[in-house]
């Protein structure tokens, strides 16, 4: 499996990575600080699961999500955001995200996500 963690906050990326660590073996994990970087990574690596923040500079998650799915329609996108309003959730689900999760994600929540994606 290949994972991509996209968030402009280094702390948020590291926190998510830490909660993901128990569930990965020899998997590849990429990190991006904005949507444009995420798209470039998607073009060169067939990423299976993407954790995507909504509020980022250069290209936000709303703009990035459809482009990710154009590159790899089979990718599973989990939006991880502090914006947990119903409007935001409905938009990202309609754009093709599998889940919309409030950040930060702890190990218990990551287990739930892994179970849903399995």
N, C-alpha and C positions, 0 to 999 in steps of 0.2 A: 504494500500500500504506500501511497505517497500522500502526504498531508501538506497543506499550506495554511499558515497562520498569518492573517493580514490585519494589522492594527498599527496606528501611528504611535501608540504608547509602548515603549520597550518593556515597561513593567507589566502591562497587560499581556503582551506576547509571552513573556517569561512565565507568568502565572498560568496561562493556558497550557503552555508547554509542560510545566510541572504536573498539572492535573492529567495531562495526556500520557505522560511517560509510562505509567504502569500498564498501559494497553498496547504499547508498540514493542515490536521486537527489532527486526532489522529494517524497519520501514524508513523511508526518506522523509525528512521534515524540512520544509522551506519556510522562510519568513519574508514578509513584505511590509513596508511601512505605509503604503498607500495603494489605491486601486490600480494605478498605472504599473507599479512594480509587480503586483499580483498578476496582471494580464501578461506581462513579459515572461514571468515564470511559467504561466499556463501554456504559453506558446512553445516553450522549450521542454517542458516536462508534463507528462500526462498525470496530472494530480487527481486523486480520487476524492479526497475530502478537504473542503475548504472551510476554515473558520474565518468569518468576515465581519469586521466592525463596520458600522454605518457612517460614523462621523470621522472623516480623515481629510487631510489636505490633498490637493492635486486632483484626485478622483475619489469620490465618496463611495460607500457601499451600494447605494441605490444605482449609481451609474455603472459600477463594476459588475454587479451580479448578472445582468443579462449578457454582458460581454464574456464573462467566464463560461456561461452555459452555451454561448455560440461556439466557443473553442472546444469545449467538452460537454456535450449535452448529458452525459452520464455522471458528471461530477455531482457530488452531494455537498450542498452549501448549507452551513449552519451559521446563521447570523447571530453574533454575540455582541450585544449592545446595551448601553445604559438606557437607551430609549425603548421603554417597554409599553408605550402607548399602543392601543389597539390599531390605530391608523398605521403606525410603522409596521406592526406585525402583519396586517392585511396586505400592505404594499409588497413586502418582501416575499410573502408566501405566494402572492399573485405573480411575482417576477420569477418564481421557481425555487426559492429556498425551501429546504426540507423542514427546518426548524428556526425559530426565533427565540433565543435564550438571553436572559438577563445576565450581564456580567457583574462580578467575576464568576467564573465557573469553578466550583470546588470538585474534589475527587468523586463525591457521591453523585453530583450532577453529571459529571463526565461519564460515569458508569451508566447512567440512564441514557445518555446520548449514544454511547457505543451500543447499548442494547437495542435502541430504536433503529440504528443504522445497520445492524447485523442482519 
